[in-house]
Structure formats: C-alpha cells, structure tokens
Amino acid sequence: MTMKILITGASGFLGTNLCSQLETQGHELIKLNSKNCDLTQPDSLLQFNDLHYDQIYHLAAWTQAGDFCLYHPGEQWIINQQMNTNVLTWWQKHQPQAKFICMGTSCAYDPDLPLVEENYLTGMPISSLFTYAMTKRMLYAGLLALNKQYGLNYLCLVPSTLYGTGYHTDGRQMHFIFDLIRKIIRGKLYGEPVILWGDGTQSRELVFVEDFAKIAMNLAQTVNNDLINIGAGEEFPIRHFAKLICERVGYDFNDIQFDTSRYVGAKSKCLVVDKLKQSLPNFGLTPLELGLTKTIEWFWQEQEKLVPAH
Ligand SMILES: C[C@H]1O[C@H](OP(=O)(O)OP(=O)(O)OC[C@H]2O[C@@H](n3cnc4c(=O)[nH]c(N)nc43)[C@H](O)[C@@H]2O)[C@@H](O)[C@@H](O)C1=O
C-alpha cells in the first residue's frame, strides 16, 4: 500500500536516507527542511493541509554533536520547544488520522540508570546535554498527552549514534565517529596531529543509518503508541573505533594524542534493546567493520568538502 507521508528534517543525515528508502517503496513524500518550512513559526505547516497524511515523521531538531550543547542551551530550549509544539499542534488539529513517528534521544536517559525504555523520564540527564535532553522528554510527554486526550497514534524511536554515508559536509560539529575519521585522514594526508577528546576509554555504540531507516519504517507499520530504543546492544571504547579507522586509512594508532581537558560527556551509553529484539526478532544490523569501511569510502569521495588541504 502506498502512503502519503510528511517528513520534517528531510534533508538531514537520517532524513535523506529515510526518504530515499520510502521513495523506493513508492510512497508519496512531502519533504520539509529549514528552507521550505520554518517550523518555529506557528502557521508554517498550514500550507501542507491539502493532503491527508498516513504518516508524519518528525525528525527535525536543532542540535549539533560534540560540545555544541554546552554553549547553546537557551537557543536549544526555545527553538526545539517551538518546533515540537508547532508540529504537535498541527498534527492534533489538522492531521489526527496520521501516525506520528518521531525521534527521541539517548541522552534523555539518566546515565546512572539502565538505559531501558521504562527509565526514559526517570532521573536526571547528563548535565552537559540537559536542555536538549529535556526538550526531547517534553516531545515524548506531548505524545503521551495527545494520545491520552485525543487517541492519536504515535511511535517514539530512541537512537544510539548513527553513522554511514551522507552525513553533513557543511562544517557543523560532527558526531565522534565522523570527527575521528576526519582527523585521522587529515593526519594521514597532511601530517597534522590527531588529537581526540578524553582519554579514549569512554564508550559508544553505533547504528548504521540505513539499518536505522529500515527499522523505523518497519516499526512504524507494526508498533503503536510506544517508545523503543534502537541500538546495537554493544558498545566499544573510542580507542577501539580509532584503531579500526587507522587500519582502514593507513595511519599509526600510536601517533594519536588524547586531550583529557576536552568534552567527554557520558562515560558509557549503551541502550537496552530487548524491546527492539522482541518487535523485530529477525533483523540483523550491518557489522561495524563493514559499515565503517563504507563510511570511510564515502569520506574519501567527499574529500574536497570534508578534508580540504587548508
Ligand atoms: C546522540 C547524542 O550524541 C551526542 O552526544 P555524545 O555521544 O556525547 O557526542 P559525540 O558523538 O560528539 O561524542 C562521543 C564521545 O566521543 C568522544 N570524542 C573523542 N574524540 C572526539 C572528537 O574528535 N570529536 C567528537 N565529537 N567526539 C570525540 C567525546 O569526548 C565523547 O565522549 C550529542 O550531540 C547529543 O545531542 C546526542 O543526542
């Protein structure tokens, strides 16, 4: 069955991948981005009322990786609250028949508790990401409220860090895996020192973006009114990722320096994925080694933008 689907954040990293897979399935897409629809404006979505959507994917969020959240909490609160409120209001008023699928964040969890769905609204998020985390908790609170009062149907997906081809190339701060690749390639090409943040023992897990998009599309068809973690279920220290990249780029891992004065964030961040496994028992993720090889190949293709000589 082909569907009418509206997507916010459609030109972002996940949005691009998701749209291309939805298009392959023949769905009719309305793709929104910050250029064709300013979601901070209350009436910005009214122009899309002509269609009645089967699904709305709300992917847009105002954030960047690295230490960006430390320095922009005020803007993050205002912009994300405005966007989420406007999108939810429009859904309730004009598109209540649509299934609403949106993104949570792993940093909403209290790092001292197990990262299991029941704890999403429990305890305190890590202080460096507090504001962003709380806006995502409020988005989820909005889903619960609209479901309770109006019976609207939602799905909230909580991703671990995504990686793969098609990440942004416009100079915004990068999630660690892309920054590691960028720095190690620069070390290889230009002999620049490779300086990573922290002592490299902090751990993260990765999910290949194409896998994430497939999982999201699958769960959107089968799961109603729930919040589900989407992770690999296995995390590795930053050093491990750096070693894998060094092997593929041809750079000596022993030449890497670690700056313990830089942003570290959570020491560990591995989502409990029991619910995901119950919902999709047969789904296998792209192995890390393969996903990393593909991501590095894409980096080389984008060399001019991602690792320019100056
Ligand atoms: C999904 C989630 O993702 C983000 O949270 P994060 O996981 O803390 O951020 P990250 O990917 O930038 O770093 C992961 C780890 O890697 C270490 N690290 C080492 N060396 C580099 C480095 O060179 N660059 C970066 N960026 N990190 C480095 C860094 O110190 C940290 O320990 C938030 O944007 C948040 O908004 C969010 O939702």
The ligand as an ORCA input file, in Angstrom:
! r2SCAN-3c Opt
* xyz 0 1
  C      23.328     11.023     20.152
  C      23.880     12.090     21.050
  O      25.172     12.431     20.588
  C      25.847     13.428     21.257
  O      26.385     13.012     22.483
  P      27.820     12.331     22.598
  O      27.680     10.863     22.311
  O      28.390     12.653     23.915
  O      28.618     13.116     21.466
  P      29.748     12.814     20.403
  O      29.338     11.835     19.354
  O      30.150     14.140     19.867
  O      30.955     12.206     21.282
  C      31.019     10.900     21.723
  C      32.265     10.662     22.543
  O      33.406     10.708     21.687
  C      34.429     11.473     22.299
  N      35.355     12.026     21.307
  C      36.677     11.758     21.241
  N      37.249     12.456     20.267
  C      36.255     13.168     19.671
  C      36.254     14.075     18.589
  O      37.276     14.319     17.938
  N      35.052     14.632     18.271
  C      33.884     14.334     18.946
  N      32.724     14.919     18.548
  N      33.879     13.464     19.996
  C      35.054     12.891     20.342
  C      33.667     12.557     23.071
  O      34.501     13.106     24.068
  C      32.514     11.726     23.631
  O      32.920     11.079     24.826
  C      25.088     14.664     21.472
  O      25.274     15.511     20.359
  C      23.630     14.509     21.757
  O      22.980     15.605     21.226
  C      23.011     13.278     21.235
  O      21.805     13.206     21.042
*
